[in-house]
Amino acid sequence: IQQAAYSLLLKSEKEAMHFRIGRMLEKELSDTAPASLVFKTVDQLNRGAGCMTDRHEQIELAMLNARAAEEAYSACAFTPSTTYTQESLAILDNGVTAWRDHYTLALTLNNLLAELKYCQGNFNEAMEITQCIFKKAKTFGDQFIAQTCNLKSMMLHGDFDGALTTCLRLLRLLDEPLPRKPSMSATAAGLIMTKKAIRKKSNEYISSLPPMADERVVKCMEILAILASVTYVSGSDYFPIVNFKMIRLMLKYGHTDISPFAITSYGFLVYAILKDIKQADRFGQLGLSVASKATILRPSYIVYAYIYHWRYNVVLTLDPLITAYHEGLASGDIEFAGYSALTYNVHGFHSGQVSIQT
């Protein structure tokens, strides 16, 4: 009955009704309002947007769509987040006037849309959006989110040389350069400096490091984490140099979300280079212990793909790897979801267990 009655309304009447409902819901919105209320409000106002003729009202709706997009992105609901982002950009016109008159909002929305396209596997679209951001963004800092998204897309496109060159350039801009070419001497020097820096540092000391406050170094850690993936997958000799740099920066400046990945990767290298399985296991478990729910995927993969089976039964790695696979798909970390699936199959084959079901 309700649907039949609704179908009898004219388009203008439907828009007016949705607009009134949206305005009533909007009165209940606050900075701490639940995401469900934000979504309901924005959905109603979007359907009644034809009733808005005042440009100020339209910009407020664009900002509400941006809020809904970020709420949905935080919940890993990438499709509705994309819809809200595109709706907001459409209201802004996403042209010259959007970047000129609403620069911060346009930048935030384009950064978010690029990340969403990456998480959904649309790498070409993600790279197109980042190129637009590079042209419009005013500063290096404003470009940074787009730079990281572009690098991840380049890597999953197989452009390892381009990603490597870009990472090295960005690190130079951030005053944390790496050697222009990897070498045995650079690797040995990095290992010696890192072992000296971490020597006599207990697990408790490392776990209790303060949060990293220097934004420049936070950006460096993000670039180094991407570079670690690029260099490992491509077989570059840069990989240990990159990891040693991350560990030294962490010990000097404190923890970031990258720290668990850096610590577990160091554990992997301790075994790969020094064959010290006890210390490798120590750093693997330490990395897992300092990870949060949001940062557990990558360190978990490193531990159960490269460390755990040297000391314990390989069968015990299967459940953590399949969990990492599903968490990677859910969170949009396509790269490590793929690695986890591959390693699950390898370990499953060698242990005589059933391979992954997709």
N, C-alpha and C positions, 0 to 999 in steps of 0.2 A: 504494500500500500504506500509506504514511504517513498519507494523508488518511482512508483507510478505518479504520485503527486509531484515529485521533483522533476520528472520528465515533462510535466505540463507547463513548467515555468519557462519564461523567455530567458534568453542568454543574459540580458541585462538584469533581470530579476535574480537569477542565480548568483551573478557577481555581487550584487548588492547584499544578498543574504550572507554569502561567505565573508564579505567585507565586515558586516556587522558582527558576525560570530568571531572573526579574527580580532576585531577591536575589543570585544568583551574579554577574550582570552588574554590579550596583550596587557590588560590592566593587572592581571595576576602575575605577570613576569617580573622577575627580579634577577640580580646577578647570581643568586644561588638557586634559581628555579630548576627543577629537574628537566633533563633533556626531553622527556616525553612531552612536557608542556611547551617547550620551545618548538618542537616539531609540529604539534597540533596548531599552534598559533601561526607559524610561518606557512603551513599548508593552506590554512583558511585564507590568510591575507594574499598569498600568491594567486589563489583562485578568484579573489575579488580585486585583484590589482587594477582591473579596468576602471574601478571607481576612483582611483587615485589620479588626480590631475596636478596636484601640487608637487613640485620637484623635491622639496624638502621631505615630504612624506615618502616619495619614491626612494630617496637615498637611505632613509631610515629602514625601509623594507630591504634594501640591498644589504645593509648591515645586519639585519635580523637573519637573512639568508646565509650570510657569512658565518654568523654564530651557529646556526643549525648545521652548516657544513662541517665546522670544526668539531662540534659535538658528535656528529655521525662518524667523522674520521677517527676520533678518539676511540670509538666503539668498533672500529674496523668495518663499519658499514660503508664500503667504498662507493657502491652504486648510488644510494641516496645522497651521500656527500657530494658526489659529482653533480647530481641534479641541482642541489642547492647552490653549489659554486657557480654553475653555468647560469642559473637563474639570476644570481647576484650580478654576474658580469654582464648579462643581457640588460639589466636595469641600468647599469653604469654606462652601457654602450661599448665598453671594452675597446675604445678607440683612443684617439689623441686626447679627447676631452676627459676620459676616465683617468688616464695617467696624469694629466695636467691638473685637474680639479680635485681628484680623490686619490692621490698618489699612493698613500699608505695602504688604503683598502684595495686598490688595484694590484699592488705588489703582493699583498697577503693572499689574495684570491688566485692570482696566477701561479704563485709558488705552490699553493695547495693543489691546484688543478694539475700541475706538473707531477707532483708526488702521487696524486690519485691515478693518473695515467700510467705511471711507473708501476704502482702496486697492482694494477689491473693487467699488466703485461703489454700495454700499448706504448712500447718504447719509442717508436717514431714520433707519435703525437707528443710524448713527454719532451723529447728533444726539440721539437718545433716550438713548444711553449717556452722552454728555457732560452732558446735563441731570441725570442721576443723580449724576454726579461732582460737579457744581456744588453739589448739595445735601449731599453727604457730605464733600467735601474740607474740611480744617480751615483752610487758608491760601490766599492768592492764588497762592503758588508751587506748591502742590499742584494747583491748578486749571489751571496754565498749559498743560500739554500738551493737556488737553481744550479749552481756549480756542482754541488754534491749529487743532485738528481741527474744532471747531465752525465756525470762521471759513471754513476751506476748503470745508466742506460747504455753508455758507450761500452762498458765492460760486458754486459749481457748481449750486446750486439757482436761481441768478439773483437772489438777495436782496442786491443790491449796496448798497442804502441801509443795510440792517441790518448788513452786514459793515463798511461804512465807519464807521458810528456806533460799532460795537463796537471797531474798531481805534483810533479816536481816543480813546475812553474808556480803553482799556488803556494807550495811550501816555501819557496824563495820569497814570495811576496809577504808571507807571514813571518819572515826572519827565522825560519827553522829549516835551512836547506839540508839536503842530503847530498852525498857525493854524486857527481854527474854521471859516473859509471861505477857499477858495483865491482868489487875486487875481493880477493881472499884477504888482503891486508886490511881493507875497510871492515870486512866481516869480523876478523880477529880482533881489531881494535874496538869495535862495537861490543863484542862479547866481553872483552876484558873490562871495559868501562862499566858495562851493565852489571857484571858479577861483583865488581868493586862497590857499585852503588847499592846493590841489594844485599851484600854480605852482612851478616849479623842482624838483618831486619827480620824480626819474628812475624809470624802470621798475624798476631794481634796488632803489631805496629802497622803493618800494611793495611789491615782491615780498617783501622781507625784513622787513616789519612783523611784530612778534611776535604770537603767538596772543592773542586777546582774553580777558582774565582776569576782567573785571567781569561777573558773571552778570546783573546788571540790564541792562547794555547788550546782552549776548547776546540776552536776551529781546526787547529793543527791536528789534534787527535782524531777528529772526524775524517780529515783527508788521509791521515796515515792508516786508519782502519780500512778505508776504501782501497788504498794503495796496497795494503797487506793482501787483500783478496785478489787484486789485479796481478800482483807479482807471484803469488803462490800458484794461481790457476795457470798463468802463462809460463811458469817454470823459471822465472827470473831470479837471479842471484841477489836481487834487492830484498827479498822477503825477510831474512834474518836481520838485516840492517834496519828495516822499517820497524820490526818488532822491538829491537833493542832501544830504538829511539822512543817508542811509546812508553816502555817501562821506565826509562830515565825521566821523561817528562812527568809521568804519573808520580814517581817518588819525589820529584822536586816541587810540583804544583798541586798535587792532590788528585782525587778521584773524579772521573766523569762516567757517563754511561758506557764509554768504551773500555773502561778499566777491566771488567771481567773477561772480555775478549782478549785484551792485551796480556793479562796474567796467564790465562790458559794457553794462549799461543806460545808464551815464553816456556811454559811447561813442556809443550810439544818439542820446542827447539832444544831444551835441555836434554831430552832423550835423543833427538835426531843427531845432535852434534856431540854431546858428551856421554851418551848412553847411560845416563844416571836416572834409572827408572824411579828410584825413591824420591828424588827431588822433582822429577817430572810429575809424579802422582801428587806430591805436596802442592805444587803450583796449580795443578788441575783442580784439586779439591778446593784450594783457596779461592780460585777464580769463581767457582760455583757458589761459594759461601758469600761472596760480596755482591753477587748478582741479585737484582730484583726480579719480580715476575716479568717486568717489561724488557729486561735485558738478559734473560736466561738462555734464550734460543742459541745464540752464537757460541757462547762459552760451553754450553751443553754439547753442541755438535763437536767442538774441538776435543773435549774430554773423551767422549764416547766413540769418536772416529779415530783418534790418534794416540790416546794415552791409556785408557782404561784396560783395554784387552791385553796389554803387555804384562799386566799384573794380576788380572782377574779373568774369569771365563768370558769369552767373547759373546756368549749367549746373553749375558747380563747387559750388553750394550743395545740390544734390539728394542726393548720397550722405550728407553730414552730417545733413541733415534726416530722411531715412528711417531713419538710425541712431538719431537722437534719438527718433523715433516708437517704434521697437521697444524702446529702452532705457526709455522712459517707461512703456510697457505692462508691461514685466518688473518694474520697480521700484515700480509702483503710483502713479507720478506721472501720473495720468489727465489732469490739466489740460494739462501741457506736451506730452504725447503727442498730444493733440488739436490743439494749436496747430501742432505740427510736421507733422502729417498735412495740415492745412489749407494751410499755407504751401508744403509740397511740391507740392500740387496746383496752387496758384497759379503758382509758379515753373516747374513742369513744363508748364503750359499756355502761359505766355509764351515758353518756350524751345522749344516743340514736342516735348517729351519725353513719355513715357508716364506717366499718373497712377498714384497709389499703388494697390497691390493689397492688399485686406484679406481 
